Amino acid sequence: MSRKRALHFWFVDIVIRVEKSLSEELAQLLQAHWVFCTTTTPMEHVYALDASKLFAPDIRVFGARVHGELVGVGAIRRLDADHAELKSMHTLAKSRGNGIGKAMVAHIEEFAKVHGIKRISLETGPSEPFTPARDLYNSLGYEECEAFGDYVLSEDNICMTKFI
């Protein structure tokens, strides 16, 4: 499923589409995500994927564009037949507060439903820099849960899940 989808949030036209390769623009956005994760969380508890690992058969990467500019990214990794993980969610600082994260999660949830996924889980940080992310996920019905997959809970992370 590679169709584009235009969403309208906060008077901003957001176009979300599958990213088929690691372009320079996407690499820069994923680098911003990596820097955020590694400056707010001890390295031993950073679970962000290296950009090169995002283009695996079990992962689909989506980019969000406003006026043609890549401003957000998100990915979904299938864990099993009906469970997937939300990965690499990041919106450029200059574009936050415009509904891009919400649009991305909505798009990924719709993609997941079409592909038979019934549950989406994620790992994020419990500290203050991650508050906007946790607030977003809570507002969309995600709840804290036990660790899933290969995650180990610590003082530096929490897991959340939602049945869709």
Rosetta constraint file for C-alpha pairs under 8 A:
AtomPair CA 1 CA 111 HARMONIC 7.87 0.50
AtomPair CA 2 CA 17 HARMONIC 6.44 0.50
AtomPair CA 2 CA 18 HARMONIC 5.45 0.50
AtomPair CA 3 CA 17 HARMONIC 6.39 0.50
AtomPair CA 3 CA 18 HARMONIC 7.53 0.50
AtomPair CA 4 CA 15 HARMONIC 6.57 0.50
AtomPair CA 4 CA 16 HARMONIC 5.77 0.50
AtomPair CA 4 CA 17 HARMONIC 4.69 0.50
AtomPair CA 4 CA 18 HARMONIC 7.60 0.50
AtomPair CA 5 CA 15 HARMONIC 5.57 0.50
AtomPair CA 5 CA 16 HARMONIC 5.41 0.50
AtomPair CA 5 CA 17 HARMONIC 6.62 0.50
AtomPair CA 6 CA 13 HARMONIC 6.60 0.50
AtomPair CA 6 CA 14 HARMONIC 5.56 0.50
AtomPair CA 6 CA 15 HARMONIC 4.38 0.50
AtomPair CA 6 CA 16 HARMONIC 6.50 0.50
AtomPair CA 7 CA 13 HARMONIC 5.91 0.50
AtomPair CA 7 CA 14 HARMONIC 5.12 0.50
AtomPair CA 7 CA 15 HARMONIC 6.30 0.50
AtomPair CA 7 CA 16 HARMONIC 7.89 0.50
AtomPair CA 7 CA 103 HARMONIC 6.89 0.50
AtomPair CA 8 CA 12 HARMONIC 5.66 0.50
AtomPair CA 8 CA 13 HARMONIC 4.87 0.50
AtomPair CA 8 CA 14 HARMONIC 6.10 0.50
AtomPair CA 9 CA 13 HARMONIC 6.82 0.50
AtomPair CA 9 CA 14 HARMONIC 7.41 0.50
AtomPair CA 9 CA 98 HARMONIC 6.64 0.50
AtomPair CA 9 CA 99 HARMONIC 5.45 0.50
AtomPair CA 9 CA 100 HARMONIC 7.55 0.50
AtomPair CA 9 CA 103 HARMONIC 7.44 0.50
AtomPair CA 10 CA 98 HARMONIC 5.76 0.50
AtomPair CA 10 CA 99 HARMONIC 6.50 0.50
AtomPair CA 12 CA 66 HARMONIC 7.19 0.50
AtomPair CA 12 CA 98 HARMONIC 6.92 0.50
AtomPair CA 13 CA 66 HARMONIC 6.08 0.50
AtomPair CA 13 CA 67 HARMONIC 7.51 0.50
AtomPair CA 14 CA 64 HARMONIC 6.26 0.50
AtomPair CA 14 CA 65 HARMONIC 5.60 0.50
AtomPair CA 14 CA 66 HARMONIC 5.14 0.50
AtomPair CA 14 CA 67 HARMONIC 7.94 0.50
AtomPair CA 14 CA 100 HARMONIC 7.08 0.50
AtomPair CA 14 CA 103 HARMONIC 7.70 0.50
AtomPair CA 15 CA 64 HARMONIC 5.58 0.50
AtomPair CA 15 CA 65 HARMONIC 5.13 0.50
AtomPair CA 15 CA 66 HARMONIC 6.55 0.50
AtomPair CA 16 CA 62 HARMONIC 6.46 0.50
AtomPair CA 16 CA 63 HARMONIC 5.51 0.50
AtomPair CA 16 CA 64 HARMONIC 4.42 0.50
AtomPair CA 16 CA 65 HARMONIC 6.34 0.50
AtomPair CA 16 CA 104 HARMONIC 7.21 0.50
AtomPair CA 16 CA 107 HARMONIC 7.54 0.50
AtomPair CA 17 CA 62 HARMONIC 5.41 0.50
AtomPair CA 17 CA 63 HARMONIC 5.61 0.50
AtomPair CA 17 CA 64 HARMONIC 6.82 0.50
AtomPair CA 18 CA 60 HARMONIC 7.07 0.50
AtomPair CA 18 CA 61 HARMONIC 5.76 0.50
AtomPair CA 18 CA 62 HARMONIC 4.40 0.50
AtomPair CA 18 CA 63 HARMONIC 6.31 0.50
AtomPair CA 19 CA 60 HARMONIC 7.84 0.50
AtomPair CA 19 CA 61 HARMONIC 5.46 0.50
AtomPair CA 19 CA 62 HARMONIC 5.30 0.50
AtomPair CA 19 CA 63 HARMONIC 6.00 0.50
AtomPair CA 20 CA 55 HARMONIC 7.79 0.50
AtomPair CA 20 CA 61 HARMONIC 7.50 0.50
AtomPair CA 21 CA 55 HARMONIC 7.15 0.50
AtomPair CA 22 CA 26 HARMONIC 5.96 0.50
AtomPair CA 22 CA 27 HARMONIC 6.08 0.50
AtomPair CA 22 CA 51 HARMONIC 7.55 0.50
AtomPair CA 22 CA 52 HARMONIC 7.51 0.50
AtomPair CA 22 CA 55 HARMONIC 7.99 0.50
AtomPair CA 23 CA 27 HARMONIC 6.05 0.50
AtomPair CA 24 CA 28 HARMONIC 6.22 0.50
AtomPair CA 25 CA 29 HARMONIC 6.47 0.50
AtomPair CA 25 CA 70 HARMONIC 6.91 0.50
AtomPair CA 26 CA 30 HARMONIC 6.11 0.50
AtomPair CA 26 CA 63 HARMONIC 7.86 0.50
AtomPair CA 26 CA 70 HARMONIC 7.27 0.50
AtomPair CA 26 CA 73 HARMONIC 7.96 0.50
AtomPair CA 27 CA 31 HARMONIC 6.00 0.50
AtomPair CA 27 CA 51 HARMONIC 6.87 0.50
AtomPair CA 28 CA 32 HARMONIC 6.31 0.50
AtomPair CA 29 CA 33 HARMONIC 6.42 0.50
AtomPair CA 29 CA 70 HARMONIC 7.95 0.50
AtomPair CA 29 CA 71 HARMONIC 7.56 0.50
AtomPair CA 29 CA 72 HARMONIC 7.38 0.50
AtomPair CA 29 CA 73 HARMONIC 7.48 0.50
AtomPair CA 29 CA 90 HARMONIC 7.71 0.50
AtomPair CA 29 CA 92 HARMONIC 7.15 0.50
AtomPair CA 30 CA 34 HARMONIC 6.17 0.50
AtomPair CA 30 CA 51 HARMONIC 6.42 0.50
AtomPair CA 30 CA 73 HARMONIC 7.72 0.50
AtomPair CA 30 CA 88 HARMONIC 7.57 0.50
AtomPair CA 30 CA 90 HARMONIC 7.70 0.50
AtomPair CA 31 CA 35 HARMONIC 6.11 0.50
AtomPair CA 31 CA 51 HARMONIC 7.91 0.50
AtomPair CA 32 CA 36 HARMONIC 6.17 0.50
AtomPair CA 32 CA 92 HARMONIC 7.73 0.50
AtomPair CA 33 CA 37 HARMONIC 6.22 0.50
AtomPair CA 33 CA 88 HARMONIC 7.23 0.50
AtomPair CA 33 CA 89 HARMONIC 7.88 0.50
AtomPair CA 33 CA 90 HARMONIC 5.90 0.50
AtomPair CA 34 CA 38 HARMONIC 6.07 0.50
AtomPair CA 34 CA 48 HARMONIC 6.72 0.50
AtomPair CA 34 CA 50 HARMONIC 7.91 0.50
AtomPair CA 35 CA 39 HARMONIC 5.95 0.50
AtomPair CA 36 CA 40 HARMONIC 6.23 0.50
AtomPair CA 37 CA 41 HARMONIC 5.90 0.50
AtomPair CA 37 CA 46 HARMONIC 6.55 0.50
AtomPair CA 37 CA 48 HARMONIC 7.12 0.50
AtomPair CA 38 CA 42 HARMONIC 6.60 0.50
AtomPair CA 38 CA 43 HARMONIC 6.09 0.50
AtomPair CA 38 CA 46 HARMONIC 6.61 0.50
AtomPair CA 40 CA 129 HARMONIC 7.03 0.50
AtomPair CA 41 CA 45 HARMONIC 6.52 0.50
AtomPair CA 41 CA 46 HARMONIC 6.23 0.50
AtomPair CA 41 CA 125 HARMONIC 7.60 0.50
AtomPair CA 41 CA 156 HARMONIC 6.46 0.50
AtomPair CA 42 CA 46 HARMONIC 6.58 0.50
AtomPair CA 42 CA 156 HARMONIC 7.58 0.50
AtomPair CA 45 CA 154 HARMONIC 7.76 0.50
AtomPair CA 45 CA 156 HARMONIC 6.43 0.50
AtomPair CA 45 CA 157 HARMONIC 7.26 0.50
AtomPair CA 47 CA 123 HARMONIC 7.96 0.50
AtomPair CA 48 CA 87 HARMONIC 7.51 0.50
AtomPair CA 48 CA 88 HARMONIC 6.45 0.50
AtomPair CA 49 CA 53 HARMONIC 6.23 0.50
AtomPair CA 49 CA 54 HARMONIC 6.69 0.50
AtomPair CA 49 CA 87 HARMONIC 7.98 0.50
AtomPair CA 49 CA 88 HARMONIC 7.19 0.50
AtomPair CA 50 CA 54 HARMONIC 6.98 0.50
AtomPair CA 51 CA 55 HARMONIC 7.78 0.50
AtomPair CA 54 CA 59 HARMONIC 6.22 0.50
AtomPair CA 54 CA 60 HARMONIC 7.57 0.50
AtomPair CA 54 CA 61 HARMONIC 6.96 0.50
AtomPair CA 54 CA 75 HARMONIC 7.83 0.50
AtomPair CA 55 CA 59 HARMONIC 6.28 0.50
AtomPair CA 55 CA 60 HARMONIC 7.12 0.50
AtomPair CA 55 CA 61 HARMONIC 7.33 0.50
AtomPair CA 56 CA 60 HARMONIC 7.90 0.50
AtomPair CA 58 CA 77 HARMONIC 5.50 0.50
AtomPair CA 58 CA 78 HARMONIC 5.49 0.50
AtomPair CA 58 CA 79 HARMONIC 7.94 0.50
AtomPair CA 59 CA 75 HARMONIC 6.70 0.50
AtomPair CA 59 CA 76 HARMONIC 5.55 0.50
AtomPair CA 59 CA 77 HARMONIC 4.29 0.50
AtomPair CA 59 CA 78 HARMONIC 6.56 0.50
AtomPair CA 60 CA 75 HARMONIC 5.49 0.50
AtomPair CA 60 CA 76 HARMONIC 5.44 0.50
AtomPair CA 60 CA 77 HARMONIC 6.62 0.50
AtomPair CA 61 CA 73 HARMONIC 7.31 0.50
AtomPair CA 61 CA 74 HARMONIC 6.02 0.50
AtomPair CA 61 CA 75 HARMONIC 4.29 0.50
AtomPair CA 61 CA 76 HARMONIC 6.71 0.50
AtomPair CA 62 CA 73 HARMONIC 5.71 0.50
AtomPair CA 62 CA 74 HARMONIC 5.37 0.50
AtomPair CA 62 CA 75 HARMONIC 5.84 0.50
AtomPair CA 62 CA 104 HARMONIC 7.89 0.50
AtomPair CA 63 CA 70 HARMONIC 6.48 0.50
AtomPair CA 63 CA 71 HARMONIC 7.63 0.50
AtomPair CA 63 CA 72 HARMONIC 5.78 0.50
AtomPair CA 63 CA 73 HARMONIC 4.60 0.50
AtomPair CA 63 CA 74 HARMONIC 6.67 0.50
AtomPair CA 64 CA 70 HARMONIC 5.74 0.50
AtomPair CA 64 CA 71 HARMONIC 5.83 0.50
AtomPair CA 64 CA 72 HARMONIC 4.77 0.50
AtomPair CA 64 CA 73 HARMONIC 6.00 0.50
AtomPair CA 64 CA 100 HARMONIC 7.16 0.50
AtomPair CA 64 CA 104 HARMONIC 7.06 0.50
AtomPair CA 65 CA 69 HARMONIC 5.02 0.50
AtomPair CA 65 CA 70 HARMONIC 4.41 0.50
AtomPair CA 65 CA 71 HARMONIC 5.58 0.50
AtomPair CA 65 CA 72 HARMONIC 6.93 0.50
AtomPair CA 66 CA 70 HARMONIC 6.75 0.50
AtomPair CA 66 CA 71 HARMONIC 6.79 0.50
AtomPair CA 71 CA 91 HARMONIC 5.76 0.50
AtomPair CA 71 CA 92 HARMONIC 5.41 0.50
AtomPair CA 71 CA 95 HARMONIC 6.51 0.50
AtomPair CA 72 CA 89 HARMONIC 7.54 0.50
AtomPair CA 72 CA 90 HARMONIC 5.56 0.50
AtomPair CA 72 CA 91 HARMONIC 4.16 0.50
AtomPair CA 72 CA 92 HARMONIC 6.21 0.50
AtomPair CA 72 CA 100 HARMONIC 6.74 0.50
AtomPair CA 72 CA 101 HARMONIC 7.32 0.50
AtomPair CA 72 CA 104 HARMONIC 7.89 0.50
AtomPair CA 73 CA 88 HARMONIC 6.78 0.50
AtomPair CA 73 CA 89 HARMONIC 5.60 0.50
AtomPair CA 73 CA 90 HARMONIC 5.39 0.50
AtomPair CA 73 CA 91 HARMONIC 6.51 0.50
AtomPair CA 73 CA 104 HARMONIC 7.53 0.50
AtomPair CA 74 CA 86 HARMONIC 7.28 0.50
AtomPair CA 74 CA 87 HARMONIC 6.11 0.50
AtomPair CA 74 CA 88 HARMONIC 5.20 0.50
AtomPair CA 74 CA 89 HARMONIC 4.26 0.50
AtomPair CA 74 CA 90 HARMONIC 6.56 0.50
AtomPair CA 74 CA 104 HARMONIC 6.55 0.50
AtomPair CA 74 CA 105 HARMONIC 7.72 0.50
AtomPair CA 74 CA 108 HARMONIC 7.88 0.50
AtomPair CA 75 CA 86 HARMONIC 5.86 0.50
AtomPair CA 75 CA 87 HARMONIC 4.88 0.50
AtomPair CA 75 CA 88 HARMONIC 5.86 0.50
AtomPair CA 75 CA 89 HARMONIC 6.85 0.50
AtomPair CA 75 CA 108 HARMONIC 7.53 0.50
AtomPair CA 76 CA 84 HARMONIC 6.48 0.50
AtomPair CA 76 CA 85 HARMONIC 5.49 0.50
AtomPair CA 76 CA 86 HARMONIC 4.74 0.50
AtomPair CA 76 CA 87 HARMONIC 5.75 0.50
AtomPair CA 76 CA 108 HARMONIC 6.97 0.50
AtomPair CA 77 CA 84 HARMONIC 5.41 0.50
AtomPair CA 77 CA 85 HARMONIC 5.04 0.50
AtomPair CA 77 CA 86 HARMONIC 6.58 0.50
AtomPair CA 77 CA 87 HARMONIC 7.05 0.50
AtomPair CA 78 CA 82 HARMONIC 7.93 0.50
AtomPair CA 78 CA 83 HARMONIC 6.32 0.50
AtomPair CA 78 CA 84 HARMONIC 4.21 0.50
AtomPair CA 78 CA 85 HARMONIC 6.34 0.50
AtomPair CA 79 CA 83 HARMONIC 5.47 0.50
AtomPair CA 79 CA 84 HARMONIC 4.92 0.50
AtomPair CA 79 CA 85 HARMONIC 6.73 0.50
AtomPair CA 79 CA 149 HARMONIC 7.47 0.50
AtomPair CA 80 CA 84 HARMONIC 6.86 0.50
AtomPair CA 81 CA 116 HARMONIC 7.43 0.50
AtomPair CA 81 CA 117 HARMONIC 6.93 0.50
AtomPair CA 82 CA 116 HARMONIC 6.01 0.50
AtomPair CA 82 CA 117 HARMONIC 4.16 0.50
AtomPair CA 82 CA 118 HARMONIC 5.13 0.50
AtomPair CA 82 CA 119 HARMONIC 6.39 0.50
AtomPair CA 83 CA 117 HARMONIC 5.57 0.50
AtomPair CA 83 CA 118 HARMONIC 6.10 0.50
AtomPair CA 83 CA 119 HARMONIC 4.82 0.50
AtomPair CA 83 CA 120 HARMONIC 5.85 0.50
AtomPair CA 83 CA 121 HARMONIC 7.64 0.50
AtomPair CA 84 CA 112 HARMONIC 7.79 0.50
AtomPair CA 84 CA 117 HARMONIC 6.63 0.50
AtomPair CA 84 CA 119 HARMONIC 6.34 0.50
AtomPair CA 84 CA 120 HARMONIC 4.88 0.50
AtomPair CA 84 CA 121 HARMONIC 6.38 0.50
AtomPair CA 85 CA 120 HARMONIC 5.33 0.50
AtomPair CA 85 CA 121 HARMONIC 4.80 0.50
AtomPair CA 85 CA 122 HARMONIC 5.45 0.50
AtomPair CA 86 CA 120 HARMONIC 6.59 0.50
AtomPair CA 86 CA 121 HARMONIC 6.15 0.50
AtomPair CA 86 CA 122 HARMONIC 5.15 0.50
AtomPair CA 87 CA 122 HARMONIC 6.91 0.50
AtomPair CA 89 CA 101 HARMONIC 7.49 0.50
AtomPair CA 90 CA 101 HARMONIC 7.41 0.50
AtomPair CA 91 CA 95 HARMONIC 6.53 0.50
AtomPair CA 91 CA 96 HARMONIC 6.17 0.50
AtomPair CA 91 CA 100 HARMONIC 6.96 0.50
AtomPair CA 91 CA 101 HARMONIC 6.63 0.50
AtomPair CA 92 CA 96 HARMONIC 6.48 0.50
AtomPair CA 95 CA 100 HARMONIC 7.64 0.50
AtomPair CA 96 CA 100 HARMONIC 7.06 0.50
AtomPair CA 96 CA 101 HARMONIC 7.95 0.50
AtomPair CA 99 CA 103 HARMONIC 6.02 0.50
AtomPair CA 100 CA 104 HARMONIC 6.06 0.50
AtomPair CA 101 CA 105 HARMONIC 6.22 0.50
AtomPair CA 101 CA 136 HARMONIC 7.72 0.50
AtomPair CA 102 CA 106 HARMONIC 6.16 0.50
AtomPair CA 102 CA 136 HARMONIC 7.00 0.50
AtomPair CA 103 CA 107 HARMONIC 6.09 0.50
AtomPair CA 104 CA 108 HARMONIC 6.13 0.50
AtomPair CA 105 CA 109 HARMONIC 6.00 0.50
AtomPair CA 106 CA 110 HARMONIC 6.22 0.50
AtomPair CA 107 CA 111 HARMONIC 6.19 0.50
AtomPair CA 108 CA 112 HARMONIC 6.04 0.50
AtomPair CA 109 CA 113 HARMONIC 6.20 0.50
AtomPair CA 109 CA 120 HARMONIC 7.85 0.50
AtomPair CA 109 CA 164 HARMONIC 7.28 0.50
AtomPair CA 110 CA 114 HARMONIC 6.34 0.50
AtomPair CA 111 CA 115 HARMONIC 6.42 0.50
AtomPair CA 112 CA 116 HARMONIC 6.35 0.50
AtomPair CA 112 CA 117 HARMONIC 4.98 0.50
AtomPair CA 112 CA 118 HARMONIC 7.57 0.50
AtomPair CA 113 CA 117 HARMONIC 5.24 0.50
AtomPair CA 113 CA 118 HARMONIC 6.68 0.50
AtomPair CA 113 CA 164 HARMONIC 7.18 0.50
AtomPair CA 117 CA 164 HARMONIC 7.70 0.50
AtomPair CA 118 CA 163 HARMONIC 5.63 0.50
AtomPair CA 118 CA 164 HARMONIC 5.20 0.50
AtomPair CA 119 CA 161 HARMONIC 7.01 0.50
AtomPair CA 119 CA 162 HARMONIC 5.62 0.50
AtomPair CA 119 CA 163 HARMONIC 4.26 0.50
AtomPair CA 119 CA 164 HARMONIC 5.67 0.50
AtomPair CA 120 CA 161 HARMONIC 5.64 0.50
AtomPair CA 120 CA 162 HARMONIC 5.45 0.50
AtomPair CA 120 CA 163 HARMONIC 6.47 0.50
AtomPair CA 120 CA 164 HARMONIC 7.34 0.50
AtomPair CA 121 CA 148 HARMONIC 7.84 0.50
AtomPair CA 121 CA 159 HARMONIC 7.08 0.50
AtomPair CA 121 CA 160 HARMONIC 5.52 0.50
AtomPair CA 121 CA 161 HARMONIC 4.02 0.50
AtomPair CA 121 CA 162 HARMONIC 6.37 0.50
AtomPair CA 122 CA 159 HARMONIC 5.60 0.50
AtomPair CA 122 CA 160 HARMONIC 5.33 0.50
AtomPair CA 122 CA 161 HARMONIC 6.31 0.50
AtomPair CA 123 CA 157 HARMONIC 6.71 0.50
AtomPair CA 123 CA 158 HARMONIC 5.71 0.50
AtomPair CA 123 CA 159 HARMONIC 4.39 0.50
AtomPair CA 123 CA 160 HARMONIC 6.37 0.50
AtomPair CA 124 CA 130 HARMONIC 7.14 0.50
AtomPair CA 124 CA 133 HARMONIC 7.81 0.50
AtomPair CA 124 CA 134 HARMONIC 7.53 0.50
AtomPair CA 124 CA 157 HARMONIC 5.55 0.50
AtomPair CA 124 CA 158 HARMONIC 5.56 0.50
AtomPair CA 124 CA 159 HARMONIC 6.38 0.50
AtomPair CA 124 CA 160 HARMONIC 7.97 0.50
AtomPair CA 125 CA 130 HARMONIC 5.52 0.50
AtomPair CA 125 CA 156 HARMONIC 5.82 0.50
AtomPair CA 125 CA 157 HARMONIC 4.33 0.50
AtomPair CA 125 CA 158 HARMONIC 5.90 0.50
AtomPair CA 126 CA 130 HARMONIC 6.33 0.50
AtomPair CA 126 CA 131 HARMONIC 7.31 0.50
AtomPair CA 126 CA 134 HARMONIC 7.99 0.50
AtomPair CA 126 CA 155 HARMONIC 7.57 0.50
AtomPair CA 126 CA 156 HARMONIC 6.24 0.50
AtomPair CA 126 CA 157 HARMONIC 5.57 0.50
AtomPair CA 126 CA 158 HARMONIC 6.15 0.50
AtomPair CA 127 CA 131 HARMONIC 6.84 0.50
AtomPair CA 127 CA 156 HARMONIC 7.32 0.50
AtomPair CA 130 CA 134 HARMONIC 6.26 0.50
AtomPair CA 131 CA 135 HARMONIC 5.96 0.50
AtomPair CA 132 CA 136 HARMONIC 6.11 0.50
AtomPair CA 133 CA 137 HARMONIC 6.24 0.50
AtomPair CA 134 CA 138 HARMONIC 5.98 0.50
AtomPair CA 135 CA 139 HARMONIC 6.02 0.50
AtomPair CA 136 CA 140 HARMONIC 6.39 0.50
AtomPair CA 137 CA 141 HARMONIC 6.46 0.50
AtomPair CA 137 CA 142 HARMONIC 5.21 0.50
AtomPair CA 137 CA 143 HARMONIC 7.83 0.50
AtomPair CA 138 CA 142 HARMONIC 4.96 0.50
AtomPair CA 138 CA 143 HARMONIC 6.33 0.50
AtomPair CA 141 CA 162 HARMONIC 6.35 0.50
AtomPair CA 142 CA 160 HARMONIC 5.81 0.50
AtomPair CA 142 CA 161 HARMONIC 5.11 0.50
AtomPair CA 142 CA 162 HARMONIC 4.76 0.50
AtomPair CA 143 CA 160 HARMONIC 5.02 0.50
AtomPair CA 143 CA 161 HARMONIC 5.46 0.50
AtomPair CA 143 CA 162 HARMONIC 6.56 0.50
AtomPair CA 144 CA 158 HARMONIC 6.98 0.50
AtomPair CA 144 CA 159 HARMONIC 5.63 0.50
AtomPair CA 144 CA 160 HARMONIC 4.12 0.50
AtomPair CA 144 CA 161 HARMONIC 6.43 0.50
AtomPair CA 145 CA 158 HARMONIC 7.77 0.50
AtomPair CA 145 CA 159 HARMONIC 5.47 0.50
AtomPair CA 145 CA 160 HARMONIC 5.10 0.50
AtomPair CA 145 CA 161 HARMONIC 6.26 0.50
AtomPair CA 146 CA 153 HARMONIC 7.78 0.50
AtomPair CA 146 CA 159 HARMONIC 6.34 0.50
AtomPair CA 146 CA 160 HARMONIC 7.80 0.50
AtomPair CA 147 CA 151 HARMONIC 5.54 0.50
AtomPair CA 147 CA 152 HARMONIC 5.96 0.50
AtomPair CA 147 CA 153 HARMONIC 5.98 0.50
AtomPair CA 147 CA 158 HARMONIC 7.71 0.50
AtomPair CA 147 CA 159 HARMONIC 5.84 0.50
AtomPair CA 148 CA 159 HARMONIC 7.61 0.50
AtomPair CA 153 CA 157 HARMONIC 5.96 0.50
AtomPair CA 153 CA 158 HARMONIC 6.19 0.50
AtomPair CA 153 CA 159 HARMONIC 7.58 0.50
AtomPair CA 154 CA 158 HARMONIC 7.41 0.50
